[in-house]
């Protein structure tokens, strides 16, 4: 009896020593990281015309050579640019929390990918270029903060509601994690719906590991209600995919129906308007999770495994 008791104590001590109160591995927290964050948008907005040459020298990658200084001076005096700066500065007054989140993200990246070179982070104003809100460019990470002012912001009035829903700073870290994953994960040459589902499932599973403190809704860029709908209807979604025999289909229209950003998924049933978009990604995520739970595979090994192997060895069964 004593032996069992001491064994239990040892196990509990081991578990406690590996995690801190936040649930992040101590091995991750011990990783040394010097993250450089430059608030370029602020430097630019507060510059004088005479400062332009110095800024161009400091940030040559942000000043295309085909534009003369007069273009940048005009931008400094542009009313809309000033308003964008004011709104971004109000939403991100110091960037302290976001910097801490980024440091933890890149510590997780280094834990799983130790040879990765952490980029310099540059925050910019992108004129609400929401299709390029986060860009990895060699050793730089560019973040367009004007794409994270909240779904109801007046700047987003002309944007489709399902797109504007993701223009909130609660999804900022998730977008950055996705941008990193895309530099690591190859899109499949296999054109089947299953292969594409598993690709997005791998992306979301990597986010499970890289941003473990984020909610599942944040990882997939859903509202809480959208995630709950997907969870409640997982069995019905799976049955639909199986009964229509679409897993191995190469129909190009399956991506816009179930994988691409959209206001809802297109089952062509009455439930369409109730459903969130991208449910194929959600289902791929559950398959990859099942595979990793049922197989002894390291994260870097997962990246190169075929969709077929992952699916067959996942023993995936939808939640009822």
Secondary structure as UniProt FT lines:
FT   HELIX           2..18
FT   TURN            21..22
FT   HELIX           26..29
FT   STRAND          37..38
FT   HELIX           40..45
FT   HELIX           49..51
FT   HELIX           52..58
FT   HELIX           60..62
FT   TURN            65..66
FT   HELIX           69..76
FT   HELIX           79..91
FT   HELIX           96..112
FT   TURN            114..115
FT   STRAND          120..124
FT   HELIX           130..132
FT   STRAND          134..137
FT   TURN            138..139
FT   STRAND          140..144
FT   HELIX           145..147
FT   TURN            151..152
FT   HELIX           154..156
FT   TURN            157..158
FT   HELIX           161..164
FT   TURN            165..166
FT   HELIX           169..171
FT   HELIX           172..184
FT   HELIX           193..210
FT   TURN            212..213
FT   HELIX           216..220
FT   HELIX           224..232
FT   HELIX           234..243
FT   TURN            244..245
FT   TURN            247..248
FT   HELIX           253..258
FT   HELIX           270..274
FT   HELIX           279..294
FT   HELIX           299..302
FT   TURN            303..304
FT   HELIX           307..314
//
